Amino acid sequence: QLQLVESGGGLVQPGGSLRLSCAASGFTLDYYAIGWFRQAPGKEREGVSCISRSGGRTNYADFVKGRFTISRDNAKNTVSLQMNSLKPEDTADYYCAADYRDLCRPFLVTADFGSWGQGTQVTVSS
């Protein structure tokens, strides 16, 4: 069973930064594209960003472009999401997910991702 564990969430003021990490247990992340999704209370889960197996291809939702950066370190078996200039509307539970087909479409599709972490909470508030 593939296991993904997110970390790095917390409370931050508007304009602040957080760095989320997605670590794998029991498998090697470099066989998978990795996506980040988020879900705010009462809203549907939405795609945030993805990165291909090699790290050579990334995609971002329009609402995070220029503020968030996804990266991966296959040697450390982790994928990170650097979030800058955070806004209250970024408040959500953030999830990472793995896609063995390495699709990483420009518009993230939850159905492309077969393994999910439990999420980490991000709250942006003054």
Backbone as XML, in Angstrom:
<?xml version="1.0"?>
<chain id="A" units="angstrom">
  <residue number="1" name="GLN">
    <atom name="N" x="0.841" y="-1.179" z="0.000"/>
    <atom name="CA" x="0.000" y="0.000" z="0.000"/>
    <atom name="C" x="0.885" y="1.241" z="0.000"/>
  </residue>
  <residue number="2" name="LEU">
    <atom name="N" x="0.632" y="2.087" z="-0.999"/>
    <atom name="CA" x="1.385" y="3.325" z="-1.053"/>
    <atom name="C" x="0.915" y="4.244" z="0.056"/>
  </residue>
  <residue number="3" name="GLN">
    <atom name="N" x="1.853" y="4.852" z="0.746"/>
    <atom name="CA" x="1.491" y="5.794" z="1.797"/>
    <atom name="C" x="2.184" y="7.119" z="1.553"/>
  </residue>
  <residue number="4" name="LEU">
    <atom name="N" x="1.395" y="8.162" z="1.596"/>
    <atom name="CA" x="1.912" y="9.513" z="1.472"/>
    <atom name="C" x="1.576" y="10.266" z="2.755"/>
  </residue>
  <residue number="5" name="VAL">
    <atom name="N" x="2.533" y="11.050" z="3.215"/>
    <atom name="CA" x="2.327" y="11.810" z="4.441"/>
    <atom name="C" x="2.692" y="13.262" z="4.181"/>
  </residue>
  <residue number="6" name="GLU">
    <atom name="N" x="1.715" y="14.148" z="4.420"/>
    <atom name="CA" x="1.945" y="15.571" z="4.261"/>
    <atom name="C" x="2.356" y="16.176" z="5.603"/>
  </residue>
  <residue number="7" name="SER">
    <atom name="N" x="3.146" y="17.222" z="5.522"/>
    <atom name="CA" x="3.533" y="17.957" z="6.723"/>
    <atom name="C" x="3.795" y="19.401" z="6.350"/>
  </residue>
  <residue number="8" name="GLY">
    <atom name="N" x="3.899" y="20.253" z="7.372"/>
    <atom name="CA" x="4.266" y="21.644" z="7.139"/>
    <atom name="C" x="3.116" y="22.627" z="7.223"/>
  </residue>
  <residue number="9" name="GLY">
    <atom name="N" x="1.901" y="22.131" z="7.411"/>
    <atom name="CA" x="0.786" y="23.039" z="7.530"/>
    <atom name="C" x="0.815" y="23.801" z="8.850"/>
  </residue>
  <residue number="10" name="GLY">
    <atom name="N" x="-0.076" y="24.775" z="8.957"/>
    <atom name="CA" x="-0.144" y="25.545" z="10.189"/>
    <atom name="C" x="-0.904" y="26.826" z="9.981"/>
  </residue>
  <residue number="11" name="LEU">
    <atom name="N" x="-0.771" y="27.704" z="10.962"/>
    <atom name="CA" x="-1.425" y="29.020" z="10.929"/>
    <atom name="C" x="-0.407" y="30.066" z="10.509"/>
  </residue>
  <residue number="12" name="VAL">
    <atom name="N" x="-0.779" y="30.876" z="9.548"/>
    <atom name="CA" x="0.121" y="31.921" z="9.054"/>
    <atom name="C" x="-0.701" y="33.165" z="8.748"/>
  </residue>
  <residue number="13" name="GLN">
    <atom name="N" x="-0.084" y="34.304" z="8.894"/>
    <atom name="CA" x="-0.773" y="35.555" z="8.596"/>
    <atom name="C" x="-0.826" y="35.797" z="7.087"/>
  </residue>
  <residue number="14" name="PRO">
    <atom name="N" x="-1.788" y="36.562" z="6.635"/>
    <atom name="CA" x="-1.816" y="36.910" z="5.210"/>
    <atom name="C" x="-0.502" y="37.538" z="4.771"/>
  </residue>
  <residue number="15" name="GLY">
    <atom name="N" x="-0.056" y="37.115" z="3.603"/>
    <atom name="CA" x="1.231" y="37.571" z="3.106"/>
    <atom name="C" x="2.399" y="36.699" z="3.514"/>
  </residue>
  <residue number="16" name="GLY">
    <atom name="N" x="2.156" y="35.781" z="4.419"/>
    <atom name="CA" x="3.214" y="34.917" z="4.902"/>
    <atom name="C" x="3.466" y="33.726" z="4.000"/>
  </residue>
  <residue number="17" name="SER">
    <atom name="N" x="4.352" y="32.841" z="4.462"/>
    <atom name="CA" x="4.772" y="31.683" z="3.674"/>
    <atom name="C" x="4.714" y="30.416" z="4.501"/>
  </residue>
  <residue number="18" name="LEU">
    <atom name="N" x="4.506" y="29.328" z="3.809"/>
    <atom name="CA" x="4.598" y="27.999" z="4.385"/>
    <atom name="C" x="5.207" y="27.084" z="3.329"/>
  </residue>
  <residue number="19" name="ARG">
    <atom name="N" x="5.851" y="26.037" z="3.801"/>
    <atom name="CA" x="6.395" y="25.031" z="2.895"/>
    <atom name="C" x="5.819" y="23.684" z="3.292"/>
  </residue>
  <residue number="20" name="LEU">
    <atom name="N" x="5.053" y="23.115" z="2.411"/>
    <atom name="CA" x="4.476" y="21.796" z="2.650"/>
    <atom name="C" x="5.380" y="20.725" z="2.071"/>
  </residue>
  <residue number="21" name="SER">
    <atom name="N" x="5.422" y="19.599" z="2.729"/>
    <atom name="CA" x="6.186" y="18.467" z="2.235"/>
    <atom name="C" x="5.299" y="17.245" z="2.113"/>
  </residue>
  <residue number="22" name="CYS">
    <atom name="N" x="5.627" y="16.428" z="1.135"/>
    <atom name="CA" x="4.923" y="15.165" z="0.899"/>
    <atom name="C" x="5.992" y="14.087" z="0.887"/>
  </residue>
  <residue number="23" name="ALA">
    <atom name="N" x="5.917" y="13.190" z="1.842"/>
    <atom name="CA" x="6.888" y="12.112" z="1.940"/>
    <atom name="C" x="6.216" y="10.785" z="1.641"/>
  </residue>
  <residue number="24" name="ALA">
    <atom name="N" x="6.992" y="9.890" z="1.051"/>
    <atom name="CA" x="6.462" y="8.576" z="0.697"/>
    <atom name="C" x="6.982" y="7.512" z="1.643"/>
  </residue>
  <residue number="25" name="SER">
    <atom name="N" x="6.124" y="6.569" z="1.909"/>
    <atom name="CA" x="6.505" y="5.433" z="2.738"/>
    <atom name="C" x="6.183" y="4.155" z="1.993"/>
  </residue>
  <residue number="26" name="GLY">
    <atom name="N" x="7.191" y="3.310" z="1.860"/>
    <atom name="CA" x="6.949" y="2.018" z="1.241"/>
    <atom name="C" x="7.082" y="1.993" z="-0.264"/>
  </residue>
  <residue number="27" name="PHE">
    <atom name="N" x="7.413" y="3.111" z="-0.881"/>
    <atom name="CA" x="7.619" y="3.120" z="-2.321"/>
    <atom name="C" x="8.496" y="4.311" z="-2.696"/>
  </residue>
  <residue number="28" name="THR">
    <atom name="N" x="8.960" y="4.278" z="-3.940"/>
    <atom name="CA" x="9.840" y="5.342" z="-4.420"/>
    <atom name="C" x="9.033" y="6.351" z="-5.197"/>
  </residue>
  <residue number="29" name="LEU">
    <atom name="N" x="9.110" y="7.596" z="-4.754"/>
    <atom name="CA" x="8.307" y="8.648" z="-5.368"/>
    <atom name="C" x="8.674" y="8.921" z="-6.810"/>
  </residue>
  <residue number="30" name="ASP">
    <atom name="N" x="9.896" y="8.622" z="-7.221"/>
    <atom name="CA" x="10.301" y="9.046" z="-8.555"/>
    <atom name="C" x="9.656" y="8.228" z="-9.672"/>
  </residue>
  <residue number="31" name="TYR">
    <atom name="N" x="8.830" y="7.235" z="-9.328"/>
    <atom name="CA" x="8.045" y="6.550" z="-10.349"/>
    <atom name="C" x="6.711" y="7.236" z="-10.611"/>
  </residue>
  <residue number="32" name="TYR">
    <atom name="N" x="6.417" y="8.324" z="-9.877"/>
    <atom name="CA" x="5.102" y="8.919" z="-9.908"/>
    <atom name="C" x="5.152" y="10.426" z="-10.142"/>
  </residue>
  <residue number="33" name="ALA">
    <atom name="N" x="4.197" y="10.911" z="-10.902"/>
    <atom name="CA" x="3.902" y="12.336" z="-10.842"/>
    <atom name="C" x="3.197" y="12.573" z="-9.512"/>
  </residue>
  <residue number="34" name="ILE">
    <atom name="N" x="3.433" y="13.739" z="-8.943"/>
    <atom name="CA" x="2.832" y="14.073" z="-7.661"/>
    <atom name="C" x="2.017" y="15.346" z="-7.819"/>
  </residue>
  <residue number="35" name="GLY">
    <atom name="N" x="0.833" y="15.302" z="-7.277"/>
    <atom name="CA" x="-0.036" y="16.467" z="-7.319"/>
    <atom name="C" x="-0.365" y="16.964" z="-5.919"/>
  </residue>
  <residue number="36" name="TRP">
    <atom name="N" x="-0.623" y="18.246" z="-5.832"/>
    <atom name="CA" x="-1.143" y="18.845" z="-4.601"/>
    <atom name="C" x="-2.557" y="19.324" z="-4.870"/>
  </residue>
  <residue number="37" name="PHE">
    <atom name="N" x="-3.446" y="19.010" z="-3.956"/>
    <atom name="CA" x="-4.831" y="19.429" z="-4.019"/>
    <atom name="C" x="-5.187" y="20.106" z="-2.706"/>
  </residue>
  <residue number="38" name="ARG">
    <atom name="N" x="-6.303" y="20.798" z="-2.706"/>
    <atom name="CA" x="-6.761" y="21.382" z="-1.454"/>
    <atom name="C" x="-8.279" y="21.335" z="-1.396"/>
  </residue>
  <residue number="39" name="GLN">
    <atom name="N" x="-8.774" y="21.354" z="-0.184"/>
    <atom name="CA" x="-10.211" y="21.348" z="0.020"/>
    <atom name="C" x="-10.553" y="22.233" z="1.198"/>
  </residue>
  <residue number="40" name="ALA">
    <atom name="N" x="-11.308" y="23.270" z="0.916"/>
    <atom name="CA" x="-11.762" y="24.177" z="1.966"/>
    <atom name="C" x="-13.112" y="23.675" z="2.490"/>
  </residue>
  <residue number="41" name="PRO">
    <atom name="N" x="-13.462" y="24.044" z="3.705"/>
    <atom name="CA" x="-14.742" y="23.602" z="4.275"/>
    <atom name="C" x="-15.915" y="23.965" z="3.370"/>
  </residue>
  <residue number="42" name="GLY">
    <atom name="N" x="-16.747" y="22.980" z="3.073"/>
    <atom name="CA" x="-17.920" y="23.212" z="2.262"/>
    <atom name="C" x="-17.667" y="23.330" z="0.778"/>
  </residue>
  <residue number="43" name="LYS">
    <atom name="N" x="-16.422" y="23.108" z="0.364"/>
    <atom name="CA" x="-16.087" y="23.235" z="-1.057"/>
    <atom name="C" x="-15.532" y="21.925" z="-1.596"/>
  </residue>
  <residue number="44" name="GLU">
    <atom name="N" x="-15.535" y="21.807" z="-2.909"/>
    <atom name="CA" x="-14.975" y="20.623" z="-3.529"/>
    <atom name="C" x="-13.452" y="20.682" z="-3.524"/>
  </residue>
  <residue number="45" name="ARG">
    <atom name="N" x="-12.864" y="19.481" z="-3.603"/>
    <atom name="CA" x="-11.411" y="19.424" z="-3.697"/>
    <atom name="C" x="-10.975" y="19.992" z="-5.050"/>
  </residue>
  <residue number="46" name="GLU">
    <atom name="N" x="-9.901" y="20.779" z="-5.026"/>
    <atom name="CA" x="-9.419" y="21.383" z="-6.258"/>
    <atom name="C" x="-7.922" y="21.183" z="-6.407"/>
  </residue>
  <residue number="47" name="GLY">
    <atom name="N" x="-7.493" y="21.070" z="-7.643"/>
    <atom name="CA" x="-6.082" y="20.886" z="-7.922"/>
    <atom name="C" x="-5.305" y="22.169" z="-7.745"/>
  </residue>
  <residue number="48" name="VAL">
    <atom name="N" x="-4.117" y="22.050" z="-7.194"/>
    <atom name="CA" x="-3.254" y="23.202" z="-6.947"/>
    <atom name="C" x="-2.044" y="23.175" z="-7.883"/>
  </residue>
  <residue number="49" name="SER">
    <atom name="N" x="-1.348" y="22.048" z="-7.893"/>
    <atom name="CA" x="-0.119" y="21.963" z="-8.680"/>
    <atom name="C" x="0.260" y="20.505" z="-8.858"/>
  </residue>
  <residue number="50" name="CYS">
    <atom name="N" x="1.054" y="20.240" z="-9.887"/>
    <atom name="CA" x="1.599" y="18.890" z="-10.047"/>
    <atom name="C" x="2.995" y="18.984" z="-10.639"/>
  </residue>
  <residue number="51" name="ILE">
    <atom name="N" x="3.729" y="17.894" z="-10.458"/>
    <atom name="CA" x="5.084" y="17.816" z="-10.980"/>
    <atom name="C" x="5.283" y="16.415" z="-11.549"/>
  </residue>
  <residue number="52" name="SER">
    <atom name="N" x="5.928" y="16.338" z="-12.693"/>
    <atom name="CA" x="6.140" y="15.059" z="-13.348"/>
    <atom name="C" x="7.215" y="14.248" z="-12.622"/>
  </residue>
  <residue number="53" name="ARG">
    <atom name="N" x="7.371" y="12.996" z="-13.047"/>
    <atom name="CA" x="8.345" y="12.108" z="-12.409"/>
    <atom name="C" x="9.727" y="12.726" z="-12.365"/>
  </residue>
  <residue number="54" name="SER">
    <atom name="N" x="10.140" y="13.274" z="-13.482"/>
    <atom name="CA" x="11.500" y="13.803" z="-13.589"/>
    <atom name="C" x="11.639" y="15.176" z="-12.971"/>
  </residue>
  <residue number="55" name="GLY">
    <atom name="N" x="10.507" y="15.822" z="-12.750"/>
    <atom name="CA" x="10.532" y="17.198" z="-12.278"/>
    <atom name="C" x="10.628" y="18.207" z="-13.405"/>
  </residue>
  <residue number="56" name="GLY">
    <atom name="N" x="10.677" y="17.715" z="-14.630"/>
    <atom name="CA" x="10.851" y="18.617" z="-15.753"/>
    <atom name="C" x="9.578" y="19.299" z="-16.213"/>
  </residue>
  <residue number="57" name="ARG">
    <atom name="N" x="8.465" y="18.857" z="-15.716"/>
    <atom name="CA" x="7.172" y="19.453" z="-16.105"/>
    <atom name="C" x="6.363" y="19.732" z="-14.857"/>
  </residue>
  <residue number="58" name="THR">
    <atom name="N" x="5.887" y="20.964" z="-14.776"/>
    <atom name="CA" x="5.047" y="21.360" z="-13.654"/>
    <atom name="C" x="3.825" y="22.101" z="-14.177"/>
  </residue>
  <residue number="59" name="ASN">
    <atom name="N" x="2.768" y="22.050" z="-13.430"/>
    <atom name="CA" x="1.569" y="22.805" z="-13.746"/>
    <atom name="C" x="0.982" y="23.409" z="-12.479"/>
  </residue>
  <residue number="60" name="TYR">
    <atom name="N" x="0.346" y="24.550" z="-12.631"/>
    <atom name="CA" x="-0.231" y="25.259" z="-11.496"/>
    <atom name="C" x="-1.633" y="25.743" z="-11.843"/>
  </residue>
  <residue number="61" name="ALA">
    <atom name="N" x="-2.488" y="25.723" z="-10.838"/>
    <atom name="CA" x="-3.791" y="26.359" z="-10.999"/>
    <atom name="C" x="-3.579" y="27.866" z="-11.095"/>
  </residue>
  <residue number="62" name="ASP">
    <atom name="N" x="-4.450" y="28.533" z="-11.835"/>
    <atom name="CA" x="-4.286" y="29.973" z="-12.033"/>
    <atom name="C" x="-4.238" y="30.730" z="-10.712"/>
  </residue>
  <residue number="63" name="PHE">
    <atom name="N" x="-4.989" y="30.265" z="-9.725"/>
    <atom name="CA" x="-5.085" y="31.022" z="-8.479"/>
    <atom name="C" x="-3.839" y="30.925" z="-7.606"/>
  </residue>
  <residue number="64" name="VAL">
    <atom name="N" x="-2.857" y="30.111" z="-8.008"/>
    <atom name="CA" x="-1.606" y="30.046" z="-7.246"/>
    <atom name="C" x="-0.382" y="30.402" z="-8.082"/>
  </residue>
  <residue number="65" name="LYS">
    <atom name="N" x="-0.572" y="30.611" z="-9.374"/>
    <atom name="CA" x="0.571" y="30.925" z="-10.229"/>
    <atom name="C" x="1.289" y="32.177" z="-9.741"/>
  </residue>
  <residue number="66" name="GLY">
    <atom name="N" x="2.597" y="32.070" z="-9.694"/>
    <atom name="CA" x="3.401" y="33.191" z="-9.239"/>
    <atom name="C" x="3.566" y="33.254" z="-7.734"/>
  </residue>
  <residue number="67" name="ARG">
    <atom name="N" x="2.806" y="32.445" z="-7.000"/>
    <atom name="CA" x="2.903" y="32.436" z="-5.533"/>
    <atom name="C" x="3.404" y="31.109" z="-4.989"/>
  </residue>
  <residue number="68" name="PHE">
    <atom name="N" x="3.023" y="30.017" z="-5.617"/>
    <atom name="CA" x="3.393" y="28.681" z="-5.156"/>
    <atom name="C" x="4.423" y="28.077" z="-6.108"/>
  </residue>
  <residue number="69" name="THR">
    <atom name="N" x="5.311" y="27.280" z="-5.545"/>
    <atom name="CA" x="6.300" y="26.570" z="-6.349"/>
    <atom name="C" x="6.377" y="25.125" z="-5.884"/>
  </residue>
  <residue number="70" name="ILE">
    <atom name="N" x="6.230" y="24.218" z="-6.824"/>
    <atom name="CA" x="6.346" y="22.801" z="-6.509"/>
    <atom name="C" x="7.727" y="22.317" z="-6.924"/>
  </residue>
  <residue number="71" name="SER">
    <atom name="N" x="8.282" y="21.417" z="-6.135"/>
    <atom name="CA" x="9.599" y="20.866" z="-6.451"/>
    <atom name="C" x="9.686" y="19.458" z="-5.882"/>
  </residue>
  <residue number="72" name="ARG">
    <atom name="N" x="10.668" y="18.735" z="-6.362"/>
    <atom name="CA" x="10.843" y="17.390" z="-5.823"/>
    <atom name="C" x="12.308" y="17.080" z="-5.641"/>
  </residue>
  <residue number="73" name="ASP">
    <atom name="N" x="12.571" y="16.249" z="-4.667"/>
    <atom name="CA" x="13.911" y="15.761" z="-4.403"/>
    <atom name="C" x="13.797" y="14.242" z="-4.356"/>
  </residue>
  <residue number="74" name="ASN">
    <atom name="N" x="14.038" y="13.620" z="-5.480"/>
    <atom name="CA" x="13.851" y="12.165" z="-5.541"/>
    <atom name="C" x="14.845" y="11.423" z="-4.663"/>
  </residue>
  <residue number="75" name="ALA">
    <atom name="N" x="15.993" y="12.021" z="-4.437"/>
    <atom name="CA" x="16.969" y="11.379" z="-3.555"/>
    <atom name="C" x="16.448" y="11.306" z="-2.124"/>
  </residue>
  <residue number="76" name="LYS">
    <atom name="N" x="15.646" y="12.305" z="-1.740"/>
    <atom name="CA" x="15.068" y="12.322" z="-0.394"/>
    <atom name="C" x="13.652" y="11.781" z="-0.376"/>
  </residue>
  <residue number="77" name="ASN">
    <atom name="N" x="13.167" y="11.406" z="-1.570"/>
    <atom name="CA" x="11.822" y="10.817" z="-1.673"/>
    <atom name="C" x="10.742" y="11.772" z="-1.172"/>
  </residue>
  <residue number="78" name="THR">
    <atom name="N" x="10.880" y="13.047" z="-1.504"/>
    <atom name="CA" x="9.912" y="14.034" z="-1.057"/>
    <atom name="C" x="9.560" y="15.001" z="-2.194"/>
  </residue>
  <residue number="79" name="VAL">
    <atom name="N" x="8.369" y="15.560" z="-2.080"/>
    <atom name="CA" x="7.918" y="16.633" z="-2.955"/>
    <atom name="C" x="7.476" y="17.784" z="-2.061"/>
  </residue>
  <residue number="80" name="SER">
    <atom name="N" x="7.842" y="18.983" z="-2.429"/>
    <atom name="CA" x="7.532" y="20.145" z="-1.608"/>
    <atom name="C" x="6.650" y="21.121" z="-2.369"/>
  </residue>
  <residue number="81" name="LEU">
    <atom name="N" x="5.899" y="21.884" z="-1.611"/>
    <atom name="CA" x="5.093" y="22.970" z="-2.173"/>
    <atom name="C" x="5.415" y="24.216" z="-1.361"/>
  </residue>
  <residue number="82" name="GLN">
    <atom name="N" x="6.163" y="25.119" z="-1.958"/>
    <atom name="CA" x="6.485" y="26.392" z="-1.312"/>
    <atom name="C" x="5.362" y="27.364" z="-1.604"/>
  </residue>
  <residue number="83" name="MET">
    <atom name="N" x="4.753" y="27.872" z="-0.547"/>
    <atom name="CA" x="3.606" y="28.757" z="-0.696"/>
    <atom name="C" x="3.958" y="30.129" z="-0.139"/>
  </residue>
  <residue number="84" name="ASN">
    <atom name="N" x="3.987" y="31.111" z="-1.004"/>
    <atom name="CA" x="4.305" y="32.488" z="-0.611"/>
    <atom name="C" x="3.102" y="33.382" z="-0.839"/>
  </residue>
  <residue number="85" name="SER">
    <atom name="N" x="3.151" y="34.548" z="-0.253"/>
    <atom name="CA" x="2.076" y="35.538" z="-0.420"/>
    <atom name="C" x="0.710" y="34.917" z="-0.156"/>
  </residue>
  <residue number="86" name="LEU">
    <atom name="N" x="0.614" y="34.214" z="0.928"/>
    <atom name="CA" x="-0.616" y="33.486" z="1.232"/>
    <atom name="C" x="-1.773" y="34.436" z="1.510"/>
  </residue>
  <residue number="87" name="LYS">
    <atom name="N" x="-2.945" y="33.997" z="1.101"/>
    <atom name="CA" x="-4.167" y="34.782" z="1.246"/>
    <atom name="C" x="-5.161" y="33.991" z="2.115"/>
  </residue>
  <residue number="88" name="PRO">
    <atom name="N" x="-6.095" y="34.660" z="2.730"/>
    <atom name="CA" x="-7.112" y="33.935" z="3.515"/>
    <atom name="C" x="-7.834" y="32.870" z="2.698"/>
  </residue>
  <residue number="89" name="GLU">
    <atom name="N" x="-8.015" y="33.121" z="1.427"/>
    <atom name="CA" x="-8.714" y="32.147" z="0.582"/>
    <atom name="C" x="-7.877" y="30.901" z="0.289"/>
  </residue>
  <residue number="90" name="ASP">
    <atom name="N" x="-6.607" y="30.901" z="0.690"/>
    <atom name="CA" x="-5.787" y="29.695" z="0.573"/>
    <atom name="C" x="-6.034" y="28.730" z="1.735"/>
  </residue>
  <residue number="91" name="THR">
    <atom name="N" x="-6.808" y="29.160" z="2.696"/>
    <atom name="CA" x="-7.118" y="28.299" z="3.836"/>
    <atom name="C" x="-7.836" y="27.038" z="3.380"/>
  </residue>
  <residue number="92" name="ALA">
    <atom name="N" x="-7.271" y="25.894" z="3.730"/>
    <atom name="CA" x="-7.827" y="24.614" z="3.292"/>
    <atom name="C" x="-6.989" y="23.486" z="3.873"/>
  </residue>
  <residue number="93" name="ASP">
    <atom name="N" x="-7.495" y="22.284" z="3.725"/>
    <atom name="CA" x="-6.675" y="21.097" z="3.947"/>
    <atom name="C" x="-5.972" y="20.790" z="2.627"/>
  </residue>
  <residue number="94" name="TYR">
    <atom name="N" x="-4.673" y="20.559" z="2.705"/>
    <atom name="CA" x="-3.872" y="20.309" z="1.515"/>
    <atom name="C" x="-3.453" y="18.837" z="1.488"/>
  </residue>
  <residue number="95" name="TYR">
    <atom name="N" x="-3.605" y="18.249" z="0.313"/>
    <atom name="CA" x="-3.322" y="16.832" z="0.132"/>
    <atom name="C" x="-2.325" y="16.639" z="-1.000"/>
  </residue>
  <residue number="96" name="CYS">
    <atom name="N" x="-1.438" y="15.672" z="-0.833"/>
    <atom name="CA" x="-0.629" y="15.261" z="-1.968"/>
    <atom name="C" x="-1.126" y="13.909" z="-2.459"/>
  </residue>
  <residue number="97" name="ALA">
    <atom name="N" x="-0.871" y="13.645" z="-3.726"/>
    <atom name="CA" x="-1.369" y="12.423" z="-4.339"/>
    <atom name="C" x="-0.404" y="11.967" z="-5.422"/>
  </residue>
  <residue number="98" name="ALA">
    <atom name="N" x="-0.408" y="10.676" z="-5.691"/>
    <atom name="CA" x="0.543" y="10.077" z="-6.639"/>
    <atom name="C" x="-0.174" y="9.543" z="-7.864"/>
  </residue>
  <residue number="99" name="ASP">
    <atom name="N" x="0.432" y="9.758" z="-9.022"/>
    <atom name="CA" x="-0.102" y="9.298" z="-10.310"/>
    <atom name="C" x="0.976" y="8.483" z="-11.029"/>
  </residue>
  <residue number="100" name="TYR">
    <atom name="N" x="0.799" y="7.168" z="-11.150"/>
    <atom name="CA" x="1.838" y="6.337" z="-11.764"/>
    <atom name="C" x="1.936" y="6.545" z="-13.268"/>
  </residue>
  <residue number="101" name="ARG">
    <atom name="N" x="0.904" y="7.168" z="-13.884"/>
    <atom name="CA" x="0.939" y="7.369" z="-15.339"/>
    <atom name="C" x="1.677" y="8.641" z="-15.739"/>
  </residue>
  <residue number="102" name="ASP">
    <atom name="N" x="2.072" y="9.437" z="-14.730"/>
    <atom name="CA" x="2.876" y="10.632" z="-15.003"/>
    <atom name="C" x="2.154" y="11.621" z="-15.905"/>
  </residue>
  <residue number="103" name="LEU">
    <atom name="N" x="0.857" y="11.801" z="-15.679"/>
    <atom name="CA" x="0.088" y="12.675" z="-16.559"/>
    <atom name="C" x="0.349" y="14.145" z="-16.276"/>
  </residue>
  <residue number="104" name="CYS">
    <atom name="N" x="0.146" y="14.547" z="-15.012"/>
    <atom name="CA" x="0.365" y="15.949" z="-14.621"/>
    <atom name="C" x="-0.232" y="16.877" z="-15.668"/>
  </residue>
  <residue number="105" name="ARG">
    <atom name="N" x="-1.549" y="16.808" z="-15.804"/>
    <atom name="CA" x="-2.235" y="17.606" z="-16.812"/>
    <atom name="C" x="-2.207" y="19.091" z="-16.424"/>
  </residue>
  <residue number="106" name="PRO">
    <atom name="N" x="-2.363" y="19.963" z="-17.412"/>
    <atom name="CA" x="-2.436" y="21.399" z="-17.091"/>
    <atom name="C" x="-3.565" y="21.711" z="-16.123"/>
  </residue>
  <residue number="107" name="PHE">
    <atom name="N" x="-4.685" y="20.982" z="-16.221"/>
    <atom name="CA" x="-5.780" y="21.136" z="-15.275"/>
    <atom name="C" x="-5.884" y="19.832" z="-14.502"/>
  </residue>
  <residue number="108" name="LEU">
    <atom name="N" x="-5.502" y="19.886" z="-13.225"/>
    <atom name="CA" x="-5.410" y="18.670" z="-12.427"/>
    <atom name="C" x="-6.764" y="17.996" z="-12.292"/>
  </residue>
  <residue number="109" name="VAL">
    <atom name="N" x="-6.726" y="16.688" z="-12.413"/>
    <atom name="CA" x="-7.935" y="15.882" z="-12.313"/>
    <atom name="C" x="-7.735" y="14.888" z="-11.178"/>
  </residue>
  <residue number="110" name="THR">
    <atom name="N" x="-8.625" y="14.908" z="-10.205"/>
    <atom name="CA" x="-8.454" y="14.026" z="-9.048"/>
    <atom name="C" x="-8.430" y="12.566" z="-9.463"/>
  </residue>
  <residue number="111" name="ALA">
    <atom name="N" x="-9.177" y="12.209" z="-10.494"/>
    <atom name="CA" x="-9.256" y="10.814" z="-10.919"/>
    <atom name="C" x="-7.936" y="10.291" z="-11.473"/>
  </residue>
  <residue number="112" name="ASP">
    <atom name="N" x="-7.019" y="11.169" z="-11.821"/>
    <atom name="CA" x="-5.715" y="10.735" z="-12.325"/>
    <atom name="C" x="-4.829" y="10.193" z="-11.211"/>
  </residue>
  <residue number="113" name="PHE">
    <atom name="N" x="-5.179" y="10.492" z="-9.983"/>
    <atom name="CA" x="-4.305" y="10.191" z="-8.853"/>
    <atom name="C" x="-4.907" y="9.076" z="-8.011"/>
  </residue>
  <residue number="114" name="GLY">
    <atom name="N" x="-4.110" y="8.029" z="-7.823"/>
    <atom name="CA" x="-4.641" y="6.844" z="-7.176"/>
    <atom name="C" x="-4.324" y="6.703" z="-5.714"/>
  </residue>
  <residue number="115" name="SER">
    <atom name="N" x="-3.315" y="7.390" z="-5.231"/>
    <atom name="CA" x="-2.921" y="7.281" z="-3.824"/>
    <atom name="C" x="-2.871" y="8.670" z="-3.220"/>
  </residue>
  <residue number="116" name="TRP">
    <atom name="N" x="-3.434" y="8.792" z="-2.040"/>
    <atom name="CA" x="-3.578" y="10.090" z="-1.392"/>
    <atom name="C" x="-3.061" y="10.048" z="0.035"/>
  </residue>
  <residue number="117" name="GLY">
    <atom name="N" x="-2.553" y="11.208" z="0.457"/>
    <atom name="CA" x="-2.199" y="11.351" z="1.859"/>
    <atom name="C" x="-3.416" y="11.770" z="2.675"/>
  </residue>
  <residue number="118" name="GLN">
    <atom name="N" x="-3.202" y="11.953" z="3.967"/>
    <atom name="CA" x="-4.283" y="12.309" z="4.886"/>
    <atom name="C" x="-4.515" y="13.807" z="4.969"/>
  </residue>
  <residue number="119" name="GLY">
    <atom name="N" x="-3.610" y="14.584" z="4.456"/>
    <atom name="CA" x="-3.788" y="16.022" z="4.428"/>
    <atom name="C" x="-3.108" y="16.748" z="5.568"/>
  </residue>
  <residue number="120" name="THR">
    <atom name="N" x="-2.848" y="18.017" z="5.333"/>
    <atom name="CA" x="-2.309" y="18.910" z="6.360"/>
    <atom name="C" x="-3.074" y="20.225" z="6.261"/>
  </residue>
  <residue number="121" name="GLN">
    <atom name="N" x="-3.401" y="20.769" z="7.406"/>
    <atom name="CA" x="-4.263" y="21.945" z="7.436"/>
    <atom name="C" x="-3.443" y="23.227" z="7.320"/>
  </residue>
  <residue number="122" name="VAL">
    <atom name="N" x="-3.914" y="24.112" z="6.465"/>
    <atom name="CA" x="-3.309" y="25.427" z="6.298"/>
    <atom name="C" x="-4.380" y="26.474" z="6.604"/>
  </residue>
  <residue number="123" name="THR">
    <atom name="N" x="-4.060" y="27.357" z="7.540"/>
    <atom name="CA" x="-4.974" y="28.434" z="7.896"/>
    <atom name="C" x="-4.269" y="29.763" z="7.727"/>
  </residue>
  <residue number="124" name="VAL">
    <atom name="N" x="-4.846" y="30.619" z="6.923"/>
    <atom name="CA" x="-4.275" y="31.940" z="6.677"/>
    <atom name="C" x="-5.219" y="32.968" z="7.298"/>
  </residue>
  <residue number="125" name="SER">
    <atom name="N" x="-4.767" y="33.549" z="8.363"/>
    <atom name="CA" x="-5.629" y="34.459" z="9.112"/>
    <atom name="C" x="-4.790" y="35.399" z="9.946"/>
  </residue>
  <residue number="126" name="SER">
    <atom name="N" x="-5.305" y="36.614" z="10.126"/>
    <atom name="CA" x="-4.638" y="37.570" z="11.005"/>
    <atom name="C" x="-5.202" y="37.473" z="12.418"/>
  </residue>
</chain>
